[in-house]
């Protein structure tokens, strides 16, 4: 059975390992570490099965004209993908931040299942993969991600 809970200080290494395996490299793990160091880790949830972290989701603040958070990354262990863990983590993040719009950069086909839709907002990552879901969905807005995202390239 999968249980979703907030990250604890003892989870840091396991989360980094999961992110490296899920994304086939260290970039996302470095992002989360930098968000943590900068104090921009607004929410970090993990999915646990039999004491093993099999999923992770992170929200960070966005500068926006409405309450908003950036979702990045969401990751599931390669051997547990396609089991609904990512979708459950996204739902838990929405439940933890009611009243917030959540913005993600990712595959529209995947995120549409959780209610995300493309937005034409002005930001450094504007384009077809910029999507949002939540109570604040204006036609136009300017948003800015936490500084740690600039290191992703």
N, C-alpha and C positions, 0 to 999 in steps of 0.2 A: 504494500500500500504506500502511496506517495503522500508525504506530509509537507506542506509549505509553511515555512517559518522565517522570521527575520534572521539575517546574518548575525553571527556572534563573532567576537574577536578571534576565536579559535578556528574559524572557517576560512580565513584569508588564503592560506596556502592551497586548500582544496578547491576554492573558487578559481584561483589563478590556474591551477592544473586543468580544471574543467574547461575554462575559456581557451586555453592553449590547444586542447584536444578538439574542442567543438569548432574552433575557427582555424585549425591547422596552422597555428603560429601565435606569437606573443602579443600582437598589436592590441587586441581587446583586453587582455590581462593588464597590459601597461596602462590602458585608458582607465580601467577601474581603479588600479592602484593610484593613479594620479588624481582621479576624482576624490578618492579617499583622503589623500594627502592634502588636497586643496580645500577640504571641507565641503565639497560639492556632491557628496554621496547622499542624496536625499532619502533614498529607500533602496535597500538591498535585501531581496528575498531569495531563499534557496529552497529547492525541492529535494527532499531526503527520502531515500528508500533503504531500509535495512541499515541505517547508520551511515550511508554513503550519499554524498551530495551528487545528484544527477541532473540538477538544473539550477539556473541562476538568472535573476533579472535585476536590473539596476535602473533607477530613475534619478535624474539630476535636474537641478533648476534650469529653467529657460527664462531669459529676459523676454517678456511678452506683455501686451496690454491687457492680459487676463491671466488668471491662475493657470500655469502650464508647467509640465515636466517633460524632459526628454527621456525616452526609453532607449537605452543602449548600454550594454548589450542584453539580449536574452539568449541564453544558451542551454542546450540539453546535451547530455553525454551521448556520443555517437551510437552507443549500443542501446539507448533508450529513446531515440528520436522516433517520431511518428506514433507516440503512445499518448498524446494529449497533454504532455507535461508543459510544453511551451505555452499552449493555450491556457492552461490552468494558471501558470505564472502571470500571464498578461491579465487575466481576470482578477487575480489577487492584487496586482498592482493598481488596477482601477478601483477596486474595493478599498484599498488603503489610502487612496487620494481622491475621495469624492469631491466633486466640484472643480476638478482640474481637467484640463484638456491634456492629453498625452500625445506627443509628437514622436514619430519614428522615421528613420531612413531605412528602407528595406524593400523586400519583394512584395509588390502590391497583392499578388495572388495569395501569399501567406497571411499577410496582415489584414486583408479584407475579411477573413473569417472571424476576426475579433472586432469588427466594426470600423476599422480604419479606412479612410478614403484619401485620395490625393488632394493636396492643397497647394494653391499657387502663392504661398506666402513668401515674403522677402526674407532671405537668410543666406548664409554662406553655402548652404547645402540645398538650395532651391533646385527643383527638377522633378522628374516623374517618380522618384522614389521617396520624396518627402510626403508623409501622410500624417493624418491626425484623427483623433476620435475624442469625443467628450462634449461637455456642455457649451463650449465656446468655439464656434466654427465660423468666424466671419469670413467674408469673401476675400478680404485683404487684411494682412497683418505683417508686422515686422517682428521677427524673433531672433534671439541670439543664444547660442549654446554656451555652456561653461568653457573656460579657456582650455581645459584638457583636451577637448576635441580637436583643437588646432594642431596638435602633435600627430594626429592620425594621417595627415597628408592628403 
